[in-house]
Amino acid sequence: MKKFKMLCVVIMMVYYGTLSVTNVYANEAEKTQVKSQQLSEIQK
């Protein structure tokens, strides 16, 4: 039973870890898009 609980904890950690990594990556991508939009506005 204890091993099962540990497994659940590990799975949750991995799951939330992936979620936060994905969120960070999405935020970075959005920032980059905004920057390139600003640059193209300046170039016009």
Number of C-alpha atoms within 10 A of each C-alpha: 6 7 8 9 10 11 12 12 12 12 12 12 12 12 11 12 12 12 12 12 11 12 12 12 12 12 12 12 12 12 12 12 12 12 12 12 12 11 11 10 9 8 7 5
